[in-house]
């Protein structure tokens, strides 16, 4: 986590500009690289069962004792590990967010930012600023990487594991029998909805590459009889009909408003009257604090550079929904970024 300056440091660095506050950003960049290394070397996993000295840890992960000690001290400064009586252990933050056994593990998110997204920034951010658009999209980039789509799906799955059950509990589907998961990729959201609603079936519609991961997930959950994987292009292919609900999760930020209206129009035609549509994305007007505002704007910059996309407000989305046959759009209070609407009867 970021270093939190004490009161004197906050006054010197942030209020009175008596020191370079940008040092905090440099420290943050260094901390990210250190966490990436710790994940790659298995440091946090190695500290799961019991505290270890730097020497014991170095032996366990087959690394240099001196370098391991220096890295542990640095990680302690950022509250990823803690030290007591010469032994290191994971903090509560690390245990919750970076261990494989945790249901809210986001280590895959750290990996993809390191291996793909920040590398993409390095190559294309300046060009996007100068020309208004990167020369390729991140999805084209994934196609060129050996495990690009798989890594991306693991990142998306980490978010789904963290928020999916809360989202499924917030989208009331009642007696719905069949839902359409547009661009559903890994299939985890459909799995979570089907877990919650025993009589529900789902169709995950996406390109063949991301559906490879969905195939594994559906099989692992033994839901092949309830979840259909439909490879295709939702811009050109028929979405089907007779659905009681539709999910558009982490999708609309990829496109400009006219394309989102077109997509919602296609989805509307696939739904029964009274069906529910759920949209989950990072909304630019959901920022209610400085940290959340920075997070939303960070994603806005990322979407613009990587796919030429944008973040949108509730009013933007409500306008598109009204134009495509939906009514009563509402934001779900306890799941930021989740909007639910109903197809007109």
Phi and psi in degrees as GROMACS dihedral restraints (atoms count N, CA, C in turn):
[ dihedral_restraints ]
;  ai    aj    ak    al  type     phi  dphi    fc
    3     4     5     6     1   -64.7    20    10
    4     5     6     7     1   150.0    20    10
    6     7     8     9     1   -67.4    20    10
    7     8     9    10     1   129.3    20    10
    9    10    11    12     1  -100.3    20    10
   10    11    12    13     1   110.1    20    10
   12    13    14    15     1   -62.1    20    10
   13    14    15    16     1   148.6    20    10
   15    16    17    18     1   -74.2    20    10
   16    17    18    19     1   178.9    20    10
   18    19    20    21     1   -58.7    20    10
   19    20    21    22     1   -45.1    20    10
   21    22    23    24     1   -63.9    20    10
   22    23    24    25     1   -42.2    20    10
   24    25    26    27     1   -65.5    20    10
   25    26    27    28     1   -38.0    20    10
   27    28    29    30     1   -63.2    20    10
   28    29    30    31     1   -41.9    20    10
   30    31    32    33     1   -65.4    20    10
   31    32    33    34     1   -44.6    20    10
   33    34    35    36     1   -68.8    20    10
   34    35    36    37     1   -44.0    20    10
   36    37    38    39     1   -87.5    20    10
   37    38    39    40     1   -39.3    20    10
   39    40    41    42     1  -105.0    20    10
   40    41    42    43     1   -38.1    20    10
   42    43    44    45     1   -89.8    20    10
   43    44    45    46     1   -47.0    20    10
   45    46    47    48     1  -103.8    20    10
   46    47    48    49     1    -0.2    20    10
   48    49    50    51     1    55.7    20    10
   49    50    51    52     1    40.3    20    10
   51    52    53    54     1   -91.5    20    10
   52    53    54    55     1    -1.0    20    10
   54    55    56    57     1  -149.8    20    10
   55    56    57    58     1   159.7    20    10
   57    58    59    60     1   -73.8    20    10
   58    59    60    61     1   101.4    20    10
   60    61    62    63     1   -59.6    20    10
   61    62    63    64     1   -22.3    20    10
   63    64    65    66     1   -61.8    20    10
   64    65    66    67     1   -17.4    20    10
   66    67    68    69     1   -59.2    20    10
   67    68    69    70     1   -31.1    20    10
   69    70    71    72     1   -64.8    20    10
   70    71    72    73     1   -36.8    20    10
   72    73    74    75     1   -68.3    20    10
   73    74    75    76     1   -40.1    20    10
   75    76    77    78     1   -63.8    20    10
   76    77    78    79     1   -42.9    20    10
   78    79    80    81     1   -60.4    20    10
   79    80    81    82     1   -42.1    20    10
   81    82    83    84     1   -62.0    20    10
   82    83    84    85     1   -41.1    20    10
   84    85    86    87     1   -62.8    20    10
   85    86    87    88     1   -41.1    20    10
   87    88    89    90     1   -65.3    20    10
   88    89    90    91     1   -40.2    20    10
   90    91    92    93     1   -62.8    20    10
   91    92    93    94     1   -40.1    20    10
   93    94    95    96     1   -60.5    20    10
   94    95    96    97     1   -45.4    20    10
   96    97    98    99     1   -63.7    20    10
   97    98    99   100     1   -37.0    20    10
   99   100   101   102     1   -67.4    20    10
  100   101   102   103     1   -39.8    20    10
  102   103   104   105     1   -66.1    20    10
  103   104   105   106     1   -41.3    20    10
  105   106   107   108     1   -56.9    20    10
  106   107   108   109     1   -46.5    20    10
  108   109   110   111     1   -62.8    20    10
  109   110   111   112     1   -42.8    20    10
  111   112   113   114     1   -61.6    20    10
  112   113   114   115     1   -38.5    20    10
  114   115   116   117     1   -67.5    20    10
  115   116   117   118     1   -45.5    20    10
  117   118   119   120     1   -61.8    20    10
  118   119   120   121     1   -39.4    20    10
  120   121   122   123     1   -84.9    20    10
  121   122   123   124     1    -3.9    20    10
  123   124   125   126     1    75.0    20    10
  124   125   126   127     1    26.2    20    10
  126   127   128   129     1   -65.2    20    10
  127   128   129   130     1   -48.4    20    10
  129   130   131   132     1   -66.2    20    10
  130   131   132   133     1   -39.4    20    10
  132   133   134   135     1   -65.3    20    10
  133   134   135   136     1   -36.9    20    10
  135   136   137   138     1   -67.0    20    10
  136   137   138   139     1   -25.1    20    10
  138   139   140   141     1   -92.4    20    10
  139   140   141   142     1     8.6    20    10
  141   142   143   144     1   -67.4    20    10
  142   143   144   145     1   -46.1    20    10
  144   145   146   147     1   -81.2    20    10
  145   146   147   148     1   -39.0    20    10
  147   148   149   150     1  -159.8    20    10
  148   149   150   151     1   153.3    20    10
  150   151   152   153     1   -62.2    20    10
  151   152   153   154     1   148.3    20    10
  153   154   155   156     1  -134.6    20    10
  154   155   156   157     1   149.4    20    10
  156   157   158   159     1   -73.8    20    10
  157   158   159   160     1   165.1    20    10
  159   160   161   162     1   -61.5    20    10
  160   161   162   163     1   -33.8    20    10
  162   163   164   165     1   -67.0    20    10
  163   164   165   166     1   -44.8    20    10
  165   166   167   168     1   -63.8    20    10
  166   167   168   169     1   -41.0    20    10
  168   169   170   171     1   -65.9    20    10
  169   170   171   172     1   -44.3    20    10
  171   172   173   174     1   -57.8    20    10
  172   173   174   175     1   -41.8    20    10
  174   175   176   177     1   -64.7    20    10
  175   176   177   178     1   -40.8    20    10
  177   178   179   180     1   -67.7    20    10
  178   179   180   181     1   -37.6    20    10
  180   181   182   183     1  -100.7    20    10
  181   182   183   184     1     5.7    20    10
  183   184   185   186     1    58.9    20    10
  184   185   186   187     1    54.6    20    10
  186   187   188   189     1  -130.5    20    10
  187   188   189   190     1   169.3    20    10
  189   190   191   192     1   -65.7    20    10
  190   191   192   193     1   133.4    20    10
  192   193   194   195     1   -63.7    20    10
  193   194   195   196     1   -44.8    20    10
  195   196   197   198     1   -64.7    20    10
  196   197   198   199     1   -46.3    20    10
  198   199   200   201     1   -66.6    20    10
  199   200   201   202     1   -36.6    20    10
  201   202   203   204     1   -63.6    20    10
  202   203   204   205     1   -40.4    20    10
  204   205   206   207     1   -62.8    20    10
  205   206   207   208     1   -43.7    20    10
  207   208   209   210     1   -64.6    20    10
  208   209   210   211     1   -42.3    20    10
  210   211   212   213     1   -64.2    20    10
  211   212   213   214     1   -41.1    20    10
  213   214   215   216     1   -63.3    20    10
  214   215   216   217     1   -40.7    20    10
  216   217   218   219     1   -61.1    20    10
  217   218   219   220     1   -42.0    20    10
  219   220   221   222     1   -64.8    20    10
  220   221   222   223     1   -44.7    20    10
  222   223   224   225     1   -64.0    20    10
  223   224   225   226     1   -32.5    20    10
  225   226   227   228     1   -65.1    20    10
  226   227   228   229     1   -35.7    20    10
  228   229   230   231     1   -62.4    20    10
  229   230   231   232     1   -24.9    20    10
  231   232   233   234     1  -106.9    20    10
  232   233   234   235     1    14.3    20    10
  234   235   236   237     1    64.9    20    10
  235   236   237   238     1    28.9    20    10
  237   238   239   240     1   -88.1    20    10
  238   239   240   241     1   -30.5    20    10
  240   241   242   243     1  -132.3    20    10
  241   242   243   244     1   163.2    20    10
  243   244   245   246     1  -131.0    20    10
  244   245   246   247     1   155.1    20    10
  246   247   248   249     1  -123.8    20    10
  247   248   249   250     1   134.5    20    10
  249   250   251   252     1  -145.4    20    10
  250   251   252   253     1   125.3    20    10
  252   253   254   255     1    53.8    20    10
  253   254   255   256     1    38.9    20    10
  255   256   257   258     1    81.3    20    10
  256   257   258   259     1     2.6    20    10
  258   259   260   261     1  -117.3    20    10
  259   260   261   262     1   144.9    20    10
  261   262   263   264     1  -106.6    20    10
  262   263   264   265     1   146.3    20    10
  264   265   266   267     1  -144.2    20    10
  265   266   267   268     1   165.4    20    10
  267   268   269   270     1   -73.0    20    10
  268   269   270   271     1   146.6    20    10
  270   271   272   273     1   -79.9    20    10
  271   272   273   274     1   169.4    20    10
  273   274   275   276     1   -60.7    20    10
  274   275   276   277     1   -36.4    20    10
  276   277   278   279     1   -61.9    20    10
  277   278   279   280     1   -47.2    20    10
  279   280   281   282     1   -64.2    20    10
  280   281   282   283     1   -42.4    20    10
  282   283   284   285     1   -61.9    20    10
  283   284   285   286     1   -36.1    20    10
  285   286   287   288     1   -79.4    20    10
  286   287   288   289     1   -38.4    20    10
  288   289   290   291     1  -108.6    20    10
  289   290   291   292     1   -12.1    20    10
  291   292   293   294     1  -131.1    20    10
  292   293   294   295     1     9.8    20    10
  294   295   296   297     1  -106.7    20    10
  295   296   297   298     1   141.6    20    10
  297   298   299   300     1   -62.7    20    10
  298   299   300   301     1   -28.8    20    10
  300   301   302   303     1   -80.1    20    10
  301   302   303   304     1   -10.2    20    10
  303   304   305   306     1   -83.0    20    10
  304   305   306   307     1   135.0    20    10
  306   307   308   309     1   -65.9    20    10
  307   308   309   310     1   -17.5    20    10
  309   310   311   312     1  -106.5    20    10
  310   311   312   313     1    26.1    20    10
  312   313   314   315     1   -63.0    20    10
  313   314   315   316     1   123.6    20    10
  315   316   317   318     1  -115.3    20    10
  316   317   318   319     1    21.5    20    10
  318   319   320   321     1   -60.7    20    10
  319   320   321   322     1   -33.7    20    10
  321   322   323   324     1   -66.9    20    10
  322   323   324   325     1   -28.9    20    10
  324   325   326   327     1   -66.2    20    10
  325   326   327   328     1   -42.3    20    10
  327   328   329   330     1   -61.5    20    10
  328   329   330   331     1   -42.5    20    10
  330   331   332   333     1   -61.7    20    10
  331   332   333   334     1   -44.6    20    10
  333   334   335   336     1   -72.8    20    10
  334   335   336   337     1   -32.1    20    10
  336   337   338   339     1   -64.6    20    10
  337   338   339   340     1   -36.5    20    10
  339   340   341   342     1   -74.4    20    10
  340   341   342   343     1   -47.4    20    10
  342   343   344   345     1   -84.0    20    10
  343   344   345   346     1   -25.5    20    10
  345   346   347   348     1  -127.7    20    10
  346   347   348   349     1   -56.2    20    10
  348   349   350   351     1   -69.1    20    10
  349   350   351   352     1   -47.2    20    10
  351   352   353   354     1   -69.1    20    10
  352   353   354   355     1   -31.5    20    10
  354   355   356   357     1   -65.1    20    10
  355   356   357   358     1   -39.0    20    10
  357   358   359   360     1   -63.0    20    10
  358   359   360   361     1   -42.6    20    10
  360   361   362   363     1   -55.5    20    10
  361   362   363   364     1   -48.2    20    10
  363   364   365   366     1   -56.4    20    10
  364   365   366   367     1   -37.8    20    10
  366   367   368   369     1   -84.1    20    10
  367   368   369   370     1   -32.0    20    10
  369   370   371   372     1  -125.6    20    10
  370   371   372   373     1    -8.0    20    10
  372   373   374   375     1   -61.1    20    10
  373   374   375   376     1   -49.4    20    10
  375   376   377   378     1   -62.4    20    10
  376   377   378   379     1   -41.7    20    10
  378   379   380   381     1   -62.8    20    10
  379   380   381   382     1   -37.8    20    10
  381   382   383   384     1   -65.6    20    10
  382   383   384   385     1   -37.2    20    10
  384   385   386   387     1   -67.2    20    10
  385   386   387   388     1   -43.5    20    10
  387   388   389   390     1   -72.7    20    10
  388   389   390   391     1   -44.9    20    10
  390   391   392   393     1   -99.0    20    10
  391   392   393   394     1    -9.1    20    10
  393   394   395   396     1    86.0    20    10
  394   395   396   397     1    -1.6    20    10
  396   397   398   399     1  -167.4    20    10
  397   398   399   400     1   139.4    20    10
  399   400   401   402     1   -71.1    20    10
  400   401   402   403     1   155.0    20    10
  402   403   404   405     1   -73.3    20    10
  403   404   405   406     1   -22.4    20    10
  405   406   407   408     1  -138.2    20    10
  406   407   408   409     1   165.6    20    10
  408   409   410   411     1   -95.4    20    10
  409   410   411   412     1   164.3    20    10
  411   412   413   414     1   -63.0    20    10
  412   413   414   415     1   -29.2    20    10
  414   415   416   417     1   -70.8    20    10
  415   416   417   418     1   -37.5    20    10
  417   418   419   420     1   -65.5    20    10
  418   419   420   421     1   -35.1    20    10
  420   421   422   423     1   -62.7    20    10
  421   422   423   424     1   -44.8    20    10
  423   424   425   426     1   -59.2    20    10
  424   425   426   427     1   -37.6    20    10
  426   427   428   429     1   -61.7    20    10
  427   428   429   430     1   -24.3    20    10
  429   430   431   432     1   -93.0    20    10
  430   431   432   433     1   -10.6    20    10
  432   433   434   435     1   -94.3    20    10
  433   434   435   436     1   143.7    20    10
  435   436   437   438     1   -55.1    20    10
  436   437   438   439     1   -43.3    20    10
  438   439   440   441     1  -122.5    20    10
  439   440   441   442     1    31.7    20    10
  441   442   443   444     1   -57.6    20    10
  442   443   444   445     1   -54.4    20    10
  444   445   446   447     1   -67.1    20    10
  445   446   447   448     1   -37.7    20    10
  447   448   449   450     1   -64.1    20    10
  448   449   450   451     1   -44.1    20    10
  450   451   452   453     1   -62.8    20    10
  451   452   453   454     1   -43.3    20    10
  453   454   455   456     1   -62.2    20    10
  454   455   456   457     1   -43.7    20    10
  456   457   458   459     1   -63.4    20    10
  457   458   459   460     1   -37.1    20    10
  459   460   461   462     1   -64.6    20    10
  460   461   462   463     1   -38.2    20    10
  462   463   464   465     1   -62.2    20    10
  463   464   465   466     1   -47.9    20    10
  465   466   467   468     1   -63.9    20    10
  466   467   468   469     1   -36.1    20    10
  468   469   470   471     1   -65.2    20    10
  469   470   471   472     1   -34.5    20    10
  471   472   473   474     1   -61.7    20    10
  472   473   474   475     1   -41.3    20    10
  474   475   476   477     1   -65.8    20    10
  475   476   477   478     1   -41.3    20    10
  477   478   479   480     1   -63.6    20    10
  478   479   480   481     1   -41.8    20    10
  480   481   482   483     1   -62.8    20    10
  481   482   483   484     1   -35.4    20    10
  483   484   485   486     1   -72.2    20    10
  484   485   486   487     1   -47.1    20    10
  486   487   488   489     1  -111.6    20    10
  487   488   489   490     1   -12.6    20    10
  489   490   491   492     1   -58.3    20    10
  490   491   492   493     1   -46.4    20    10
  492   493   494   495     1   -66.3    20    10
  493   494   495   496     1   -35.5    20    10
  495   496   497   498     1   -66.4    20    10
  496   497   498   499     1   -39.3    20    10
  498   499   500   501     1   -65.7    20    10
  499   500   501   502     1   -46.1    20    10
  501   502   503   504     1   -60.9    20    10
  502   503   504   505     1   -34.4    20    10
  504   505   506   507     1   -72.9    20    10
  505   506   507   508     1   -22.4    20    10
  507   508   509   510     1   -90.9    20    10
  508   509   510   511     1   -18.8    20    10
  510   511   512   513     1   -98.3    20    10
  511   512   513   514     1   101.7    20    10
  513   514   515   516     1   -79.9    20    10
  514   515   516   517     1   111.0    20    10
  516   517   518   519     1  -100.9    20    10
  517   518   519   520     1    -9.8    20    10
  519   520   521   522     1    56.5    20    10
  520   521   522   523     1  -118.7    20    10
  522   523   524   525     1   -97.3    20    10
  523   524   525   526     1    17.7    20    10
  525   526   527   528     1   -55.3    20    10
  526   527   528   529     1   140.4    20    10
  528   529   530   531     1  -106.8    20    10
  529   530   531   532     1   -27.8    20    10
  531   532   533   534     1  -147.8    20    10
  532   533   534   535     1   128.1    20    10
  534   535   536   537     1  -123.9    20    10
  535   536   537   538     1   157.4    20    10
  537   538   539   540     1  -113.7    20    10
  538   539   540   541     1   122.5    20    10
  540   541   542   543     1  -104.0    20    10
  541   542   543   544     1    96.5    20    10
  543   544   545   546     1   -81.3    20    10
  544   545   546   547     1   124.1    20    10
  546   547   548   549     1    64.2    20    10
  547   548   549   550     1    33.9    20    10
  549   550   551   552     1   -75.1    20    10
  550   551   552   553     1    -7.2    20    10
  552   553   554   555     1    48.9    20    10
  553   554   555   556     1  -105.8    20    10
  555   556   557   558     1   -68.8    20    10
  556   557   558   559     1   -17.0    20    10
  558   559   560   561     1    81.1    20    10
  559   560   561   562     1     1.6    20    10
  561   562   563   564     1   -66.5    20    10
  562   563   564   565     1   -35.0    20    10
  564   565   566   567     1   -67.2    20    10
  565   566   567   568     1   -41.0    20    10
  567   568   569   570     1   -61.9    20    10
  568   569   570   571     1   -39.5    20    10
  570   571   572   573     1   -61.0    20    10
  571   572   573   574     1   -44.2    20    10
  573   574   575   576     1   -68.3    20    10
  574   575   576   577     1   -37.1    20    10
  576   577   578   579     1   -67.6    20    10
  577   578   579   580     1   -39.9    20    10
  579   580   581   582     1   -68.4    20    10
  580   581   582   583     1   -32.7    20    10
  582   583   584   585     1   -62.3    20    10
  583   584   585   586     1   -41.9    20    10
  585   586   587   588     1   -74.1    20    10
  586   587   588   589     1   -33.5    20    10
  588   589   590   591     1  -118.0    20    10
  589   590   591   592     1    98.0    20    10
  591   592   593   594     1   -59.9    20    10
  592   593   594   595     1   -25.0    20    10
  594   595   596   597     1   -95.1    20    10
  595   596   597   598     1     5.2    20    10
  597   598   599   600     1   -88.1    20    10
  598   599   600   601     1   143.9    20    10
  600   601   602   603     1  -122.9    20    10
  601   602   603   604     1   160.4    20    10
  603   604   605   606     1  -140.8    20    10
  604   605   606   607     1   149.4    20    10
  606   607   608   609     1  -117.4    20    10
  607   608   609   610     1   120.6    20    10
  609   610   611   612     1   -96.5    20    10
  610   611   612   613     1   116.0    20    10
  612   613   614   615     1  -109.4    20    10
  613   614   615   616     1   116.3    20    10
  615   616   617   618     1  -164.1    20    10
  616   617   618   619     1   177.7    20    10
  618   619   620   621     1   -66.8    20    10
  619   620   621   622     1   156.8    20    10
  621   622   623   624     1   -59.3    20    10
  622   623   624   625     1   -36.9    20    10
  624   625   626   627     1   -60.6    20    10
  625   626   627   628     1   -54.3    20    10
  627   628   629   630     1   -66.4    20    10
  628   629   630   631     1   -26.9    20    10
  630   631   632   633     1   -70.0    20    10
  631   632   633   634     1   -14.8    20    10
  633   634   635   636     1   -61.2    20    10
  634   635   636   637     1   -39.0    20    10
  636   637   638   639     1   -70.4    20    10
  637   638   639   640     1   -39.6    20    10
  639   640   641   642     1   -59.3    20    10
  640   641   642   643     1   -38.4    20    10
  642   643   644   645     1   -58.4    20    10
  643   644   645   646     1   -42.9    20    10
  645   646   647   648     1   -66.4    20    10
  646   647   648   649     1   -43.7    20    10
  648   649   650   651     1   -65.5    20    10
  649   650   651   652     1   -43.8    20    10
  651   652   653   654     1   -64.8    20    10
  652   653   654   655     1   -42.0    20    10
  654   655   656   657     1   -64.0    20    10
  655   656   657   658     1   -41.4    20    10
  657   658   659   660     1   -63.0    20    10
  658   659   660   661     1   -32.0    20    10
  660   661   662   663     1   -89.6    20    10
  661   662   663   664     1    -0.2    20    10
  663   664   665   666     1    54.9    20    10
  664   665   666   667     1    47.7    20    10
  666   667   668   669     1  -118.3    20    10
  667   668   669   670     1    22.4    20    10
  669   670   671   672     1   -59.8    20    10
  670   671   672   673     1   -27.1    20    10
  672   673   674   675     1   -82.2    20    10
  673   674   675   676     1    -9.5    20    10
  675   676   677   678     1  -117.9    20    10
  676   677   678   679     1   -21.0    20    10
  678   679   680   681     1  -120.2    20    10
  679   680   681   682     1   121.4    20    10
  681   682   683   684     1  -101.4    20    10
  682   683   684   685     1   133.9    20    10
  684   685   686   687     1  -101.6    20    10
  685   686   687   688     1   117.1    20    10
  687   688   689   690     1  -113.3    20    10
  688   689   690   691     1   100.0    20    10
  690   691   692   693     1   -72.3    20    10
  691   692   693   694     1   139.6    20    10
  693   694   695   696     1   168.2    20    10
  694   695   696   697     1  -177.6    20    10
  696   697   698   699     1  -112.8    20    10
  697   698   699   700     1   111.1    20    10
  699   700   701   702     1   -69.4    20    10
  700   701   702   703     1    -7.4    20    10
  702   703   704   705     1   -81.9    20    10
  703   704   705   706     1   -31.2    20    10
  705   706   707   708     1  -115.8    20    10
  706   707   708   709     1   -23.2    20    10
  708   709   710   711     1   -94.8    20    10
  709   710   711   712     1   156.6    20    10
  711   712   713   714     1   -71.8    20    10
  712   713   714   715     1   135.8    20    10
  714   715   716   717     1   -87.9    20    10
  715   716   717   718     1    -7.8    20    10
  717   718   719   720     1    91.9    20    10
  718   719   720   721     1  -166.4    20    10
  720   721   722   723     1  -155.0    20    10
  721   722   723   724     1   172.1    20    10
  723   724   725   726     1    79.3    20    10
  724   725   726   727     1    19.5    20    10
  726   727   728   729     1   -84.4    20    10
  727   728   729   730     1   146.2    20    10
  729   730   731   732     1   -96.5    20    10
  730   731   732   733     1    -4.4    20    10
  732   733   734   735     1  -168.4    20    10
  733   734   735   736     1   160.1    20    10
  735   736   737   738     1  -143.0    20    10
  736   737   738   739     1   142.5    20    10
  738   739   740   741     1  -113.3    20    10
  739   740   741   742     1   128.8    20    10
  741   742   743   744     1  -125.5    20    10
  742   743   744   745     1    86.8    20    10
  744   745   746   747     1  -107.3    20    10
  745   746   747   748     1   128.5    20    10
  747   748   749   750     1    51.0    20    10
  748   749   750   751     1    47.0    20    10
  750   751   752   753     1  -123.1    20    10
  751   752   753   754     1   -46.3    20    10
  753   754   755   756     1   -67.1    20    10
  754   755   756   757     1   -22.3    20    10
  756   757   758   759     1   -67.4    20    10
  757   758   759   760     1   -13.9    20    10
  759   760   761   762     1   -76.1    20    10
  760   761   762   763     1   -15.2    20    10
  762   763   764   765     1  -131.1    20    10
  763   764   765   766     1   158.0    20    10
  765   766   767   768     1   -78.5    20    10
  766   767   768   769     1   164.0    20    10
  768   769   770   771     1   -53.8    20    10
  769   770   771   772     1   -42.2    20    10
  771   772   773   774     1   -63.5    20    10
  772   773   774   775     1   -34.0    20    10
  774   775   776   777     1   -73.0    20    10
  775   776   777   778     1   -36.1    20    10
  777   778   779   780     1   -66.8    20    10
  778   779   780   781     1   -36.2    20    10
  780   781   782   783     1   -64.5    20    10
  781   782   783   784     1   -41.9    20    10
  783   784   785   786     1   -61.9    20    10
  784   785   786   787     1   -44.2    20    10
  786   787   788   789     1   -64.8    20    10
  787   788   789   790     1   -45.2    20    10
  789   790   791   792     1   -63.9    20    10
  790   791   792   793     1   -32.4    20    10
  792   793   794   795     1   -63.5    20    10
  793   794   795   796     1   -42.5    20    10
  795   796   797   798     1   -65.2    20    10
  796   797   798   799     1   -42.4    20    10
  798   799   800   801     1   -63.2    20    10
  799   800   801   802     1   -42.5    20    10
  801   802   803   804     1   -57.6    20    10
  802   803   804   805     1   -41.3    20    10
  804   805   806   807     1   -66.6    20    10
  805   806   807   808     1   -24.6    20    10
  807   808   809   810     1   -84.0    20    10
  808   809   810   811     1   -10.1    20    10
  810   811   812   813     1  -100.3    20    10
  811   812   813   814     1   149.9    20    10
  813   814   815   816     1   -73.8    20    10
  814   815   816   817     1   154.1    20    10
  816   817   818   819     1   -56.7    20    10
  817   818   819   820     1   138.6    20    10
  819   820   821   822     1    83.2    20    10
  820   821   822   823     1     0.0    20    10
  822   823   824   825     1   -71.1    20    10
  823   824   825   826     1   158.4    20    10
  825   826   827   828     1  -100.2    20    10
  826   827   828   829     1   136.4    20    10
  828   829   830   831     1  -116.1    20    10
  829   830   831   832     1   133.4    20    10
  831   832   833   834     1  -119.6    20    10
  832   833   834   835     1   126.6    20    10
  834   835   836   837     1  -116.2    20    10
  835   836   837   838     1   127.5    20    10
  837   838   839   840     1  -127.5    20    10
  838   839   840   841     1   122.0    20    10
  840   841   842   843     1  -163.4    20    10
  841   842   843   844     1   175.5    20    10
  843   844   845   846     1   -85.9    20    10
  844   845   846   847     1   116.2    20    10
  846   847   848   849     1   -99.9    20    10
  847   848   849   850     1   137.2    20    10
  849   850   851   852     1   -71.5    20    10
  850   851   852   853     1   -17.8    20    10
  852   853   854   855     1  -102.5    20    10
  853   854   855   856     1    14.1    20    10
  855   856   857   858     1   -91.7    20    10
  856   857   858   859     1    -1.9    20    10
  858   859   860   861     1   -75.4    20    10
  859   860   861   862     1   112.3    20    10
  861   862   863   864     1  -115.2    20    10
  862   863   864   865     1     5.2    20    10
  864   865   866   867     1  -150.2    20    10
  865   866   867   868     1   162.0    20    10
  867   868   869   870     1   -57.8    20    10
  868   869   870   871     1   -41.1    20    10
  870   871   872   873     1   -66.7    20    10
  871   872   873   874     1   -45.7    20    10
  873   874   875   876     1   -66.2    20    10
  874   875   876   877     1   -36.7    20    10
  876   877   878   879     1   -61.9    20    10
  877   878   879   880     1   -42.3    20    10
  879   880   881   882     1   -64.8    20    10
  880   881   882   883     1   -39.7    20    10
  882   883   884   885     1   -63.6    20    10
  883   884   885   886     1   -47.0    20    10
  885   886   887   888     1   -63.0    20    10
  886   887   888   889     1   -41.7    20    10
  888   889   890   891     1   -72.2    20    10
  889   890   891   892     1   -29.8    20    10
  891   892   893   894     1   -62.5    20    10
  892   893   894   895     1   -45.4    20    10
  894   895   896   897     1   -67.1    20    10
  895   896   897   898     1   -36.4    20    10
  897   898   899   900     1   -60.3    20    10
  898   899   900   901     1   -44.5    20    10
  900   901   902   903     1   -64.6    20    10
  901   902   903   904     1   -40.9    20    10
  903   904   905   906     1   -62.3    20    10
  904   905   906   907     1   -45.8    20    10
  906   907   908   909     1   -64.2    20    10
  907   908   909   910     1   -39.0    20    10
  909   910   911   912     1   -64.5    20    10
  910   911   912   913     1   -44.1    20    10
  912   913   914   915     1   -71.2    20    10
  913   914   915   916     1   -42.8    20    10
  915   916   917   918     1   -84.6    20    10
  916   917   918   919     1   -31.8    20    10
  918   919   920   921     1  -134.2    20    10
  919   920   921   922     1     0.9    20    10
  921   922   923   924     1    70.4    20    10
  922   923   924   925     1    26.1    20    10
  924   925   926   927     1  -101.0    20    10
  925   926   927   928     1  -172.0    20    10
  927   928   929   930     1  -145.8    20    10
  928   929   930   931     1   164.3    20    10
  930   931   932   933     1   -97.4    20    10
  931   932   933   934     1   151.9    20    10
  933   934   935   936     1  -129.5    20    10
  934   935   936   937     1   164.8    20    10
  936   937   938   939     1   -97.3    20    10
  937   938   939   940     1   167.5    20    10
  939   940   941   942     1   -59.0    20    10
  940   941   942   943     1   -40.0    20    10
  942   943   944   945     1   -63.2    20    10
  943   944   945   946     1   -39.8    20    10
  945   946   947   948     1   -57.6    20    10
  946   947   948   949     1   -50.6    20    10
  948   949   950   951     1   -68.8    20    10
  949   950   951   952     1   -38.7    20    10
  951   952   953   954     1   -61.2    20    10
  952   953   954   955     1   -37.8    20    10
  954   955   956   957     1   -64.6    20    10
  955   956   957   958     1   -44.5    20    10
  957   958   959   960     1   -62.4    20    10
  958   959   960   961     1   -42.4    20    10
  960   961   962   963     1   -62.5    20    10
  961   962   963   964     1   -42.3    20    10
  963   964   965   966     1   -62.9    20    10
  964   965   966   967     1   -35.7    20    10
  966   967   968   969     1   -75.3    20    10
  967   968   969   970     1   -15.3    20    10
  969   970   971   972     1  -117.2    20    10
  970   971   972   973     1    18.3    20    10
  972   973   974   975     1    96.1    20    10
  973   974   975   976     1    18.0    20    10
  975   976   977   978     1  -112.9    20    10
  976   977   978   979     1   157.1    20    10
  978   979   980   981     1  -140.1    20    10
  979   980   981   982     1   166.5    20    10
  981   982   983   984     1    55.6    20    10
  982   983   984   985     1    47.3    20    10
  984   985   986   987     1   -67.9    20    10
  985   986   987   988     1   137.4    20    10
  987   988   989   990     1  -144.0    20    10
  988   989   990   991     1   148.2    20    10
  990   991   992   993     1   -88.8    20    10
  991   992   993   994     1   136.2    20    10
  993   994   995   996     1   -82.3    20    10
  994   995   996   997     1   123.0    20    10
  996   997   998   999     1   -61.3    20    10
  997   998   999  1000     1   -42.2    20    10
  999  1000  1001  1002     1   -98.4    20    10
 1000  1001  1002  1003     1     7.2    20    10
 1002  1003  1004  1005     1  -130.3    20    10
 1003  1004  1005  1006     1    88.3    20    10
 1005  1006  1007  1008     1   -55.5    20    10
 1006  1007  1008  1009     1   131.3    20    10
 1008  1009  1010  1011     1    96.1    20    10
 1009  1010  1011  1012     1    -3.8    20    10
 1011  1012  1013  1014     1   -99.7    20    10
 1012  1013  1014  1015     1   123.5    20    10
 1014  1015  1016  1017     1  -123.8    20    10
 1015  1016  1017  1018     1   136.3    20    10
 1017  1018  1019  1020     1  -123.3    20    10
 1018  1019  1020  1021     1   138.5    20    10
 1020  1021  1022  1023     1  -142.8    20    10
 1021  1022  1023  1024     1   169.5    20    10
 1023  1024  1025  1026     1  -123.7    20    10
 1024  1025  1026  1027     1   137.8    20    10
 1026  1027  1028  1029     1   -72.7    20    10
 1027  1028  1029  1030     1   135.4    20    10
 1029  1030  1031  1032     1   -60.0    20    10
 1030  1031  1032  1033     1   144.1    20    10
